[in-house]
Amino acid sequence: MSTPTFLDVHVLHTLPYSNINRDDLGSPKTLVYGGAERTRVSSQSWKRSVRHRVEERLGDPAVRTRRIVGEIAGRLIARGWEPDLAEQGGNQVVLSAAKNGIKLEKEKEGESRVTSVLFYLPVSAIDALAAIADEHREAVAKESAKKSPKGILPADDIVAVLRSRNATVNLFGRMLAELPSTEVDGAVQFAHAFTTHGTSVQADFFTAVDDVPRQDDHGSGHMNVGQFSTGTFYRYANIDLAGLLRNLDGDVEAARELVSEFLRAFLDTVPSGKQNATAAMTLPDLAHVVVRSDRPVSYAPAFESAVRGPEGFAPASVSRLSEYAGKIERLWWPGTVLSSVHAGIDDKPVENLGERLAGYPTLVETSVAAAYPEDGS
């Protein structure tokens, strides 16, 4: 019997007037695909929302930061260290771990130094790093008195902590070229979301009234222009099921839990950009999950030709996805699809997307069971 190797998740998600992911000028991000300009949401933006939701539900937070020195120093102060010495303790952790590989840089005068790279580790690891420094308080004090202090903490102990993982590190991986032993191969590939149809950015001129006006005030206290768009997005990600299992040292139950939480978060998150002004908190119109024995397959080419829907883009996008999935099924090797299910707002099953299920909870449960079968097949 074929072994489940990859899980694909395809989602059609309609957002109203919104700007959940801005470019450097404050406009919705875009791309040109098939000769038509579309609205885009970067994978980094939506992935961050998914990562935080998974961590929240599992109670297993991670932190990605260049300000690890200040975080360690804060914990050392709580242990009774003087602020200046605590700062040196934080510096020592970085200096000892990577020697000359990671630089310490000043961000602002009077603040802790920041590292030249982003660390990504469980929050609990910062407590462990502070504990290592605390064990060598006298040595840190002695070294900090020197003009050019060097790392004197046990490097192996620090690197061992930096190698620690939590759920989302195992899912999304970690890269730190300066400390290769801490790197983790990600089990998730996460695509940029894009609208299935052409879009145009819409400008919103707005004013804010000053509630304490002068007697001769007849205008607003503030004027500006915001930029927004609307559309039906195609969203896609895949999970390397075997790779995730390797990251978890073969713990199948942990793998099932992570895949379940990832799928749930993929379905129920929307990035936070401009949400206070737009409240674009919609649910996906349709979700389709496929478990494969060979390789992942994106359906993005279904929308290379922009959808044009006289009755709205969402229904036309569902039809286009169904048509393309059918073509792939006829084109590709038979027997490589081990599970194919879908759920969505419409009551009718969608052709070529496998079995229609009652709702998203059942979709997630069924897909996880296919990804990691109880009998191990």
N, C-alpha and C positions, 0 to 999 in steps of 0.2 A: 504494500500500500504506500502511496506517495506521502512524503513528509511535508507538513506545512512549513513554508520557508519565509514568505512575506505576507503581510497584511496591507491591503490598500484601502484607504478611506476617501471617498469622493463626496463632496457636499455642494449643493446649490443653496445659496444664502442671499436673500434680498435685503438690502439696507435702504432705508429712506434717506432723505436729505441729511447728509452727515459728512464728517471729515475725520475718520478714526485714525488716520496715519498720514501726517503732513510731511511735505518736503521742506527744504531749507528756507523757502519763501512763504511757508504757511499754507500752500495749496495742496489739495489731495494728490497723492503720488499717482503717476500715470505710466503707461507703456504703450507702444504701438505694436499691434499684433494683427497680422492679416491686413495691413494697410489702414486699420482703424485705431484711433486713440481710445484706450480703455482706462478706467480707474483701477489702481493697483493698491494692495495692502501688502507691505513687505512681510516676508516670512519671519523676520526677527520680531516684528511688532506682535503678530498673532501668536507666535511661539512663546513670547514672554508672558502673555495672558494665560496661555495653556499651562506653562511651567508653574506659575504662581498658584493656579487653581489646583493642580495636582498636589503641590506642596501643602497647600491649605487643607485639603481633604485628608491627606495622610499625616498631617501634623509633623512634617519632616522638611523644614525650610532649608534652603541654601542661600548663599549670598555671592553675588558677582561684584567685585569691588577692587579699586586701586587704593582704598583707604584702610587697608588692613592694619597698618601701624596704629592709627588712631583707635581702631576697634580693640586691639590688644591693649593699648595704653589705658583705655577706659576700664577694662577688666582688672588691670594691675592696680589702678587707683582704688578700685573697690576692694582690693586685697590689702590696702594700706600703704601702697607705694606713693612717694611724692610725685607730683605731676611730671617734673623734668626727668626724673629717673624712669618713670613709667614710659615716657616717650622713648627713652634710650632702650628700654626693654623691647618695645615694639620694633624699633630699628634693628635690634640684634637678631630678632627672629628672621627678618628678611635677609640681612647680611650673612647670617650663618647658613641659611637654606641654599642660597644660590651663588654665594661668593660674589663674583663679579658679573654674574649673568643677568641679574635684575638690579636696576638702578633705583635709587631713592631721589625723588625730585620734590622741590618746594612748589606747592600749589598757591598758597597765600601766606603772607607774613604772619607769624604767630600761630599757624595751624600745623597739624601733624604733616609729615612728609607723605607723599603718595608714591606708589610703585610705578615703574615704567610699563607694567603689564597689569591686566585684570586677573585677579585670582578668582576662582570659582570653586567653592567648597561648602560643605554643610556648616550651618551656623555653629553647631556644637564643636566644630574643629577649631574655631577661634578661642573658645574656652580652653581647649586642650593646648593650644599654642601659648596662651597666657600662663597656663600651669607650668609649662616647660621653663619659661622665663623666670617664673616665681621661684623655681627650685634653684636657680643660679643667680639670685639677687646680688649677692656680694661680688661675684665675678662681673656682673653687668655694671655695677657701681664702679668697680676698679677700672674696667675698660673704658667706661664713658668719660673718665677723667683725662684720657689721652687725647691728643690733638686730632689724630686720625684713627678712630676706633675700628677694629676689625671684628668679624663675626667669631664669637667664642662659645656659642651655644652648641649642643650636640646636633650636628647637621642631620644625621640619620634619623634621630627622633622627630625632628621637625618635618623632614620629607615624608616620613611615615604618616604623619598627621595630614599633610597636604595631599597624600594619595587617597585619603578617606573619601567615601562617596555617600550620596543619599539617592533617593529614588530618581530624581530628575537628572542627576549626573549620569546615572546608569542609562537613562532614556536618551538624553541629548548629547552625551559625551562631554569631553573637556580637552582643550588644547592648550598647552603651555610649553612652547619650544625650549624655553630656558630651563625647564625641569621635565625632560621627556618621560621620566618614570612616573609622573603624575597623570599622564595623558590617558584618556579613555575614549575608545572608538564609539561614536554615537550610534544608537540603534534606530534613530528616527531621521527620515528625510522629510523636509517640510517645505512645500512649494509656496511661492508668492501667489496670493489670491488675486484674481483679475476679473473684471466684468465680462460676461459672455457677449456683450454688445458694445457698440461705440458709446462713449459718454462725452459730455462737455462740462467743464467746470463752471459753476454758477456763482456769481458774486452776490454777497449780501451786505448792503450798506446799512449800518446800524448806528444808533446814537444811545448815549446814556445820559439821563437827566440828573443834574446836580440837585439833590434834595435840600441844599442850603444855598439858594441862589442869591446873588446880589440884586439890589432893587432894579437895576437896569439890564439884568440878564433876560434875554429872549430866546436863547438858543440852548444847546445841549452842553453838558459838562465834558463829553467825550464823543468823538466820532471815529469810526474805523470801517474797514471792509473785511469781511470774512469770506472764505471760499469753500464751496461744498459741492458734492455731487450725489447722484443716486444710482442704484444699479443692482443687478443680480450677479453675484460673484460665484465663480467656480473655485472651490478650495480643494486641495489635495495634499495628502501626506501618506507615507508608508512606514511600516515597522519591520525591521529585520528581526524576525522572531528568534532565529538561532543566535544572532549577535546579542540580543537582549539577555537570552539565557546564559550566554558566556559571561556577560557583565555581572550576572547575578550568581555566578558559580553554580549554575545548574538548578537553582531554586525555582521549580515550576510554579509553585503557589505564589511566590513573589512576582513572577513574570505575568501570571494571570491578573493579579491585582494591578500591576502597572499598566498593562494593555487596557484593562477595563477603565482605569482612571484617566488614561490618556484619551481614549475614545470619548468618554463622557465630557472631558474638558474641551476637546476639539469641537464638540457639538454645542456646548453651552456657554462659550466665552465670546465676547466681542471686545476688541481693544478699546481703551478708555479715552482716546483722543476726541476732544470737543463733545464728550457725551453730556456734560452739564448743559450744553447749549442745544443739543439735538435729541438726546434720549433715544438713540438708534439701537435699542435693545431688542432686536428681533431674534426669532429662532430660525434655524435652517428650514428651507422649504422641502428639501429631500436629502437623505443620506443613503449612500450605497457602499457596502463593505464587502470586499473580496479577499478570500484567503487563497494564496497561490503556492504551488510547489516549485516554481521555477524562478521568477523574477518579478519585481513590481512593474506595474503598467499605469501610467497617467493617461487620463482621457482629455488632457488639455487640447490636443489637436481637434477635438470635436468642435471647438469654438474659434478655430483659426479664421474661419469665415464668420464675421460678426452676425449674431442673431438679430433678426428683425421680426418683432412680434406685434401684429395688429391688436392683440388682446392682452398685451403685457409681455415682458421678457421672461418671467419665471416659467409660465406654461411652455413657451417656445424652447426654453433652455432644457426643460425636462425632456421634451421630444427629441431635441438634438442629442442629448446624452444617451437616451435610449437607442437611437439610431446608430450612433458611433459604437456603443457597447456591443450591439449585434454584429457589426462589421468586424470588430476585434475577435469576437467569439468564433466567427466563421473563418477568419484568417489565421488564427493562432493554433498551436498544438492542442488537440483535445485532451482532456484529462488533467490539465495543469491547474484548473480551477477546482478547488476542494470545497469551497463554500461561497455562495453569492446570495446576498440578502439586501433588502432595502426597506425603508420606511419613510413616510412623508405626510404632508398635510392632506393631499388628495386621498380619497378612499379607494380609488381604483389602483390595482397593481400596474406597475410600469414594465412594459415588455423589455426583455433582455437584461434586466437587473436582478434576476433571481427571485427568490420567494419574497413576497410582501409580508412584512411583520406589522404587528399592531402599533408599535411605538418605538421610540428610541431606547428605552431601557431594555426591551426584548432584543433589539438590534445589537446592542452592546453585549448582552449576555450570550446570545447565539454565536456571535463572531469570536468571542474569547474562547468559548468551548470548542470551536473549530480550529482556532489557532494553537491551542494546547489541549488536545483531547485527553480525557481521563485515562484511556487505555494506553496513552503514549504513542499511538500510531500516527 
